């Protein structure tokens, strides 16, 4: 719409308005006519239906179907009626007439329907009453096709009227727009003429007092102001061109930007070439503070130099700062300034500056590469060195000082290096140097050093020798690399490999011993079995003993040290598993105080079997008539490698005159034998439940 002329906009507005009014009127008329035709047809058929229904009372009363049929044909006096059905008071079909040979089935309609349009037909349903008695119903089916033909003719007439109104509205819109658009087009033509000729003395005329006349009057006043400003601009332009010519003559042989800044830092002058380098026009900067154009990182530095500069006349100062371009970027500039505040022609600080951004980028790249090299050397623990054998000077990088543990800046000589070599490896370095002197150009060497702090480190040296025309070695350049961690890792791997070989042999030995123990336990258990129930109970007890032994090995292979068992995790796991297996429905509180103790497998298995027997007896016998109880487990050790296992419950306690050594149960006998296997002593206390305590000492050698 923005690109459409006002002429066509006015035509479109008038045309659309008339079109909407006419369309709305035609739609309203057509809707009214359709409703009127439907109402008239329904009233006509309804009236005929009532009349025929009244004369059918007699045939219905005397059950005269032939008479009813003849009377029904009278309904066909209404041209639109196609079929008529007569029902008696029992809703049975009494008589029926139709214009066609084929008859549509007419189902029993709803009695509340009275004049319903469905598709191309009108259905009329009328009850037959006489003296307040219902004799039956009459149903009529009438066609609406003739009515629709009449409406179609009416619609065609409406379309012709609509098209005629379109033509008339277009003609009216075209005539109306001329009175509004022509003056505006005339004004636009004058404006284009003024724009092309730059003749601001032209004016426009219009006879009238409407809004267009006000527009013309305002335009003429505006042109008067523009004409006045144009004269002032021409005079200023002449003066500006004169000044620019002077400045161009001054600066035609100078490549730097020239600037004058007063003692308060306000810019009083900028040479034209500043636009080339920084994008600013001089007039955009005149009167602004020079500190607005400096990067925050350069402000303090530049301000300090400027304050020193304005204190003494004719003093030159040089500085490098970041200067802001018009596009918001900053460029590095090198500026030279001199104090000319007392000079009447300058009255400020005169300075020239030029772009040094490329130089700064190059310096930054070099510095970045140096830092990256140093960082890479630090990460890889690689230092570089250079030795001049003629001048007898030696250079080390910072990382080399760190590797050798020498204070940075310490004077490094070939003899000093020999003092740091491990005595057992001194011959390696001596031989490598001798080979290099004899013509071996590249040297790879590994040796140990003893740093000033006493630390032993492994060093990998790689250097290349340079020879003069006589084949005499004159310089060496290469790298030091600290490979201590690598060497220690290799040694640890070898040590771990030996340990695992020993452990593998030990595993086979342990498996054999464990199978022997299991066989012995099963043999002892078999002696106590006399019936099927005892066999089942013995099977469960043996299973728990085997699980306690297997749990030891499970904790072994999950640990980092295959030779030790973490007793804290082992005891906690075993106690919880047994509770879930033997007393899942009882509310028995488990309290465990187990220190971080590690035992070898030969002591862990009997200790675990003892704990298994104690907890099995507690869960089975300590709480026979109660679902609540408490079990305390403690496992401690002291500095003398003495260990103490305590298992306590608050159950019913042990029988009177209980003696574990004389007990005839397999579990208690096992506890006694396993305690002896641990070279330990078991004591029993029968008070507030039962308390079992086992103390044993392990020879760590």
Secondary structure, DSSP 8 states (H G I E B T S, - for coil): -TTS-HHHHHHHHHHHHHHHHHHHHHHHHHHHHHHHHHHHHHHHHHHHHHHHHHHTHHHHHHT-HHHHHHHHGGGGGSTTEEEEEEEETTS-EEEEEESSSS--------TT--SEEETTEEEEEEEEEETTEEEEEEEEEEE-HHHHHHHHHHHHHHHHHHHHHHHHHHHHHHHHHHHHHHHHHHHHHHHHHHHHH--TT------SSSHHHHHHHHHHHHHHHHHHHHHHHHHHHHHHHHHHHHHHHHHTT--SEEEEE-TTSBEEEE-TTHHHHH---HHHHTTSBGGGGB-HHHHHHHHHHHHHHTTSTT-EEEEEEEEE-TTS-EEEEEEEEEEETT-TTT-EEEEEEEE-HHHHHHHHHHHHHHHHHHHHHHHHTEEEEEEETTTTEEEE-HHHHHHHT--TT----HHHHHHHB-GGGHHHHHHHHHHHHTT--EEEEEEEEE-TTS-EEEEEEEEEEEE-TTS-EEEEEEEEEE-HHHHHHHHHHHHHHHHHHHHHHHHHHHHHHHHHHHHHHHHHHHHT--SHHHHHHHHHHHHHHHHHHHHHHHHHHTSS-TTEEEHHHHHHHHHHHHHHHH-TTSEEEEEEEE-S-EEEHHHHHHHHHHHHHHHHHIIIIITSS-SEEEEEEEEEE-TTSEEEEEEEE-SS---TT--GGG--SHHHHHHHHHHHHTTEEEEEEESSSEEEEEEEE----
